[in-house]
Each structure stands twice: as C-alpha cells, then as structure tokens.
Amino acid sequence: MLDERQKIGVALTGLGALFLFLGMVFLFDRGLLAMGNVLFVTGVIVILGLQSAIRFFFKPKNYKGTGFFLLGVGLVVWGWTLVGFAIETYGFWHLFSAFVPTVLAALRRVPVLKQILDLPTFKSILNKIAPAGSGLPV
C-alpha cells in the first residue's frame, strides 16, 4: 500500500495531469500547462523520493527523455506552448513508456475498466502492448 507521502504524490500527479488536460482543452493555455508540469513533476518526486527521482531522471538511458521533457517545459513557460508541448510529450514518452504495460495490467483489474478494456476493439490493441496474462512485475 501507499504511505501518506505517496498518497499526496499521487494526488499531485493526478492534479498535474488534470491541469495538462485542461491546458490542451483551452487551446494550449500557457498558465495551465505550466502549472500542470510543476504539479506533475512535484508529484513524481514526492512519490519516488528526492534521491530516487534524481537517479531516475538522470540515468544515462533517460538523458534523452529528461532533456526533451525539460526543454519542452521551458518552451511552454517561455510562451511557445504548441512546440513546447510537443517536445515535452516526446520526452515524457521516452521517460515513462516502460511503465505503460504495468499501468495497463493494473487498469485491467479495476472492475468497470476491465469490462471496457475487454471489448474486442480495445482488447486487440492492448494485448499487443501488454498481454492479458501478464501480471504486475512486483
């Protein structure tokens, strides 16, 4: 289970994702995107802890993702929201794409989402990303 600190981190990360979504809905609003970035990164740091977050972001295999993500955040803050968000998304994918199968496996255990994800359209796509029989790598 999650301790209190990690629960706060999950809440911050979720708020960050919400602000990023709202920033996209409101035609790449610079303030919402910047706030979403700050909340998301803060949430990840709170979940992992400062030392683990530094190790994660600055692993040699994550240099590219971290660089693009930070460049994109800087461009969003500077005012180039569309270009910055695209570069940031590229960096985000490089950093967190390894977690997609784990997240999908966890979502398949949520009762309502399980029924939706078991629909033939979604099931064929998701089975290519994370096979249904694979459990969580714990």
Stockholm file with secondary structure:
# STOCKHOLM 1.0

chainA/1-138         MLDERQKIGVALTGLGALFLFLGMVFLFDRGLLAMGNVLFVTGVIVILGLQSAIRFFFKPKNYKGTGFFLLGVGLVVWGWTLVGFAIETYGFWHLFSAFVPTVLAALRRVPVLKQILDLPTFKSILNKIAPAGSGLPV
#=GR chainA/1-138 SS CCCHHHHHHHHHHHHHHHHHHHHHHTTSCHHHHHHHHHHHHHHHHHHHCHHHHHHHHTSGGGHHHHHHHHHHHHHHHHTCHHHHHHHHHHHHHHHHGGGHHHHHHHHTTSHHHHHHHTSHHHHHHHHHHSCTTCCCCC
#=GC SS_cons         CCCHHHHHHHHHHHHHHHHHHHHHHTTSCHHHHHHHHHHHHHHHHHHHCHHHHHHHHTSGGGHHHHHHHHHHHHHHHHTCHHHHHHHHHHHHHHHHGGGHHHHHHHHTTSHHHHHHHTSHHHHHHHHHHSCTTCCCCC
//
